[in-house]
Amino acid sequence: MRILGIIAIALTLTLVGCGGGKTLVVEETTKVAMPPASLWECPDIVMPEEFASQADVADYVLLLYESYAICKDSLEDVRAWLIEAEKITEDGK
């Protein structure tokens, strides 16, 4: 009877030990955050063949400045996007 009790206790401890030791597999992944495609686009500028007047030159310079402003704003937005993505990545580690 005593041997039967020892076997029962050993069997119980063995079963409890096997069931509680579950190991979860953790898979680490890294994803690249990409800004929207609209932030990568700058207006196309076409060089005119000739300027008929000073007003045409002024209009062209204004067009160049407006295009520059759009590109500058887009680059600032891309920089802000990537900084935020870096913070999220660092917080996740």
C-alpha positions in Angstrom: 0.0 0.0 0.0 2.8 2.3 0.9 4.5 1.7 -2.5 1.2 2.3 -4.3 0.9 5.7 -2.5 4.5 6.6 -3.5 3.8 5.7 -7.1 0.6 7.8 -7.1 2.4 10.8 -5.7 5.3 10.4 -8.2 2.8 10.1 -11.1 0.9 13.1 -9.9 4.1 15.2 -9.7 5.2 14.1 -13.1 1.9 15.0 -14.7 1.7 18.3 -13.0 5.3 19.1 -14.0 4.6 18.3 -17.7 1.4 20.3 -17.9 2.5 23.5 -16.4 5.7 24.1 -18.4 4.3 25.4 -21.6 6.8 27.4 -23.6 5.4 30.0 -25.9 7.3 30.8 -29.1 7.9 34.5 -29.6 8.6 35.6 -33.2 10.2 39.0 -33.5 9.4 40.9 -36.7 10.5 44.2 -38.0 8.3 46.2 -40.4 9.3 49.3 -42.2 7.0 52.3 -42.0 6.6 53.9 -45.3 5.1 57.4 -45.7 2.2 57.8 -48.1 3.2 58.0 -51.8 1.8 61.5 -52.1 4.7 62.7 -49.9 7.3 61.5 -52.3 6.0 63.4 -55.3 7.2 66.8 -56.4 5.6 68.8 -59.2 7.3 68.4 -62.6 8.9 71.6 -63.9 9.4 72.0 -67.6 12.0 74.6 -68.8 10.4 76.8 -71.4 12.0 77.1 -74.8 12.2 80.9 -74.6 10.8 83.7 -72.5 8.8 86.3 -74.4 8.9 89.0 -71.7 10.0 89.7 -68.2 6.5 88.8 -67.0 7.1 85.3 -68.4 10.3 85.1 -66.5 8.6 86.2 -63.3 5.8 83.7 -63.8 8.4 80.9 -64.2 10.3 82.0 -61.1 7.0 81.9 -59.2 6.3 78.4 -60.5 9.7 77.3 -59.4 9.2 78.8 -55.9 5.8 77.1 -55.5 7.2 73.8 -56.6 10.0 74.2 -54.1 7.6 75.0 -51.3 5.5 71.8 -52.1 8.7 69.7 -52.1 10.0 71.2 -48.9 6.7 70.6 -47.1 6.6 67.0 -48.3 10.1 66.4 -47.1 9.3 67.9 -43.7 6.3 65.6 -43.5 8.4 62.6 -44.5 11.0 63.4 -41.8 8.2 63.8 -39.2 6.7 60.5 -40.3 10.0 58.6 -40.0 10.8 60.1 -36.6 7.4 58.9 -35.3 8.0 55.5 -36.9 11.4 55.3 -35.1 9.8 56.2 -31.8 7.2 53.5 -32.2 9.9 51.0 -33.1 12.0 51.9 -30.1 9.0 51.7 -27.8 8.3 48.2 -29.1 11.7 46.8 -28.3 
